C-alpha cells in the first residue's frame, strides 16, 4: 500500500473516487490525485484555480468555529 502524499483528502461524488489535492509547502497549489482500487495514489492533473477555490470554500463551510 502506498503512502498517502501530504494534502487535503476528499471524496468525489461524480467519480466515486477518494481524491487528494496535494499541497506544496503548505500551499494549495499542487496536483489532484485519485486513489486507485489497488490503493495506489494516481496523478490525475494539475489543480486549477477553480479547483482550489472550491476546496477552500468547502473547508471554510465545514469549520465549526
Beta strands, then each sheet from edge to edge (+ up, - down):
strand 1: 7-12
strand 2: 17-22
strand 3: 31-35
strand 4: 41-46
sheet 1: 1+ 2- 3+ 4-
end
